[in-house]
Amino acid sequence: MTKLNILFYYRTGKDDLTDCIDCPTGYYCMDRGLYEVTGPCKAGHICYLNALDDDPVYNNDSSSGLTIITWGDRCHPGYYCPEGTTYMIPCPEGTYRQYYSGASVSDCTICDPGKYCEGTNNTGVTGMFIK
């Protein structure tokens, strides 16, 4: 049985493909038979288990010859993803992020004057203050 390139070897001196383990969340593994991960996922992206590249963009539609990518994505609006993160981090209360690929908390926008942003992971303001 041949393992896909999503697996890599532990540094235990083992040399059988059945000793391979999955490439962990937050990292990517570009080739099979590796003794360590290739590197962390790029900031602004998230790599799920068995990622093949450092900046995945999710796609589950193979029409028109598109490549299926289900092992990662850009960080969603309302969230940010530092390098190597294992989950999308919600923008804090009082902020919002309306675009994909936030890389740090500084990519979350402070709520606009006269408006409020209630809760976390907002993609826009949630209301206006009434005078």
VENDA-V755644 format. One record per residue. RES is the residue in one small letter. PHI is phi in whole degrees, 0 to 359 (NA if undefined). OMEGA is omega in whole degrees, -180 to 180 (NA if undefined). NEAR is the number of other ideal C-beta (glycine too) atoms within 10 Angstrom. Layout:
res->[RES/RES]
phi->[PHI/PHI]
omega->[OMEGA/OMEGA]
near->[NEAR/NEAR]
This chain:
res->[m/t/k/l/n/i/l/f/y/y/r/t/g/k/d/d/l/t/d/c/i/d/c/p/t/g/y/y/c/m/d/r/g/l/y/e/v/t/g/p/c/k/a/g/h/i/c/y/l/n/a/l/d/d/d/p/v/y/n/n/d/s/s/s/g/l/t/i/i/t/w/g/d/r/c/h/p/g/y/y/c/p/e/g/t/t/y/m/i/p/c/p/e/g/t/y/r/q/y/y/s/g/a/s/v/s/d/c/t/i/c/d/p/g/k/y/c/e/g/t/n/n/t/g/v/t/g/m/f/i/k]
phi->[NA/265/277/285/288/276/245/220/273/289/275/242/82/284/226/262/300/289/271/293/238/293/289/287/302/95/232/228/228/280/211/273/78/284/264/204/296/290/170/282/296/295/301/92/230/230/255/275/308/72/293/254/214/274/223/292/231/305/205/243/241/267/295/59/75/291/276/286/227/242/261/173/194/288/293/285/306/90/225/222/225/293/307/75/295/257/203/285/262/292/299/289/304/89/225/208/217/264/243/287/73/298/254/208/300/291/278/275/273/295/307/296/303/82/233/228/232/275/79/244/49/284/257/185/295/256/181/243/287/264/277]
omega->[180/176/177/-178/178/-178/177/-178/167/176/-178/-179/180/-177/179/-180/178/177/180/174/179/172/-172/175/-179/-179/175/-179/-172/-175/176/178/180/175/175/179/178/178/178/175/180/174/-178/179/174/177/176/179/176/178/-178/-176/-174/-180/-176/172/-175/175/177/-178/-178/179/-179/176/179/179/176/176/179/-176/176/-177/168/176/-174/173/-177/-177/171/-176/175/179/175/-179/179/176/177/-177/-178/172/-175/177/-178/179/174/173/-176/-177/174/168/172/-175/-179/-179/178/175/175/-176/175/-177/-176/178/180/-179/177/-180/-176/178/-178/180/178/175/178/178/-178/179/179/174/178/-179/NA]
near->[4/6/15/10/15/18/18/24/19/11/8/8/8/11/8/7/13/7/13/19/10/12/25/17/18/21/20/26/26/16/11/16/13/15/10/11/18/16/14/16/27/21/19/19/25/25/30/19/14/20/27/18/17/19/16/21/13/15/12/8/8/9/5/5/5/10/8/10/15/12/19/25/20/20/24/19/17/21/23/25/29/17/15/19/21/14/11/17/18/17/24/16/14/14/20/22/23/12/13/15/20/26/16/13/13/9/18/23/17/10/19/12/6/10/13/14/22/11/12/16/19/24/15/14/16/14/10/10/8/5/4]
